[in-house]
């Protein structure tokens, strides 16, 4: 189970909750990225995605809105896809560019999480390694 605790999108009395991002459906990820208004940077796109940043955004969205609402809206996203209900799509996602970003980012994260090995575990290990190197360099300079 992958769980991260992050700052919520909007202030709330609720505590950040651990979120099992790997268990979310593609549509649930799309909803979370739409809510977060997530945009991948050019560097992130070139690198294939920043899995830690994406997981943090999804976790914040799910914590902020609650998994039940995310799932209900994801079901509506699925209805739009299956039925081609343009009216419902426009009510759910009035910003088509934002929707496009959310869909692309959801597919990118799904690919990163289901690829060979865990991209999230790798990213966390590299992040710890870089922090250790930075700390080691700072100590060497101080000595």
Beta strands, then each sheet from edge to edge (+ up, - down):
end
